[in-house]
Amino acid sequence: MKEVLRKVFWPILLFFEKGESAEGYRPSHRKILLAVGLLFLVLSGVSLLAALVAETLGALFPIILFFVIGLVCLVVGFLGSDSAVARIWGNR
């Protein structure tokens, strides 16, 4: 199943896994990345709910932005290599 999902999300993973291996990976980085991704998806859902209640399309940009950030965090957190997780945090 993981390999199928890696093939589906290869454009996202390719961006973070290209180049040399990143240093400074810790297992806690992956857990924090998953938590941040979940928080962004919740924020996207809350924004969608608020937009529906207010009946406005002005909230469409934040909804899409929060959803994409959350999706990228979850994809890299669940499917990415240790190098991809370290690269998303930056080399320190």
N, C-alpha and C positions, 0 to 999 in steps of 0.2 A: 504494500500500500504506500509505503514511504517513497519508493522509487517512482510510482505513478504520480504522486503529488510533486516530487522533484521535477519531473518532466513537464508538468502543467505550469509550475512557477519558475521555470528555468530563466526567464528574463530577469526576474528579481534576484535570484541567487547568483546569476552570472556576474551581475554588477558588484556584489560584495565578495565573491570568491575569486575574482580574477587577480592576477599578479602573484607576488610572493606571499608566503604565509605571514600572517600578522602575529605579533608577539603580545604577550600580556593577557592571555585568556584566563579567566577564572570561572568556575562553574556558577558562581553567584551572578555573573554577568548575564548568563542565559536566563536565569530565573527572573532577574529584574527586567530584562527585555520582554519576556512574556507578560509580566505584570503591567508594564507600560503599554504594550499592545492591547491588552484587555481593557485598560483604562481609556485608551483612545477610542476603542470600539463602543464602549459605554457612553463616552462623550458624544460620539457620532449619533447614537441612538437617542440620547436626550435632546440633542439639537434637532433631530428629525421630528421628535414629538413636539417640541416647542414650535417648530415651523408649521406643523400641521394644525396646532391649536391657534396660532396667530394667523394662519392662512396667508403666508407670505413665501415668496420664492427667494427672498434676500438671504435666507439661511442656507441656500443650496451649496454655496462655496465652502462654508465651514463644515457642513455635513460630509461633503466629498473629501475634503482635506483630512479631516479627522479619521475617516474610514480608511483612506489610502495609507496614512501613517500607521494606523493600527494593524492593517493587513500586512504591511511590510515587516513590522516588528514581529508579528506572530509567525509569518513565513520564515524569516531568518531564525527566529528563536526555536521553532519546531524542526525545520528541515535543513537549516544551514549548518555548515561545518563550524568547528571551533574557530577557525580563521575568520569566517564571515562574521561571527558574533563579536570577535575582538576588533574587526575592522569597523563595524558599525559604532562601536564605542570610541574608536580612534586609538592610535598608538601612543601609549604613555610610558 
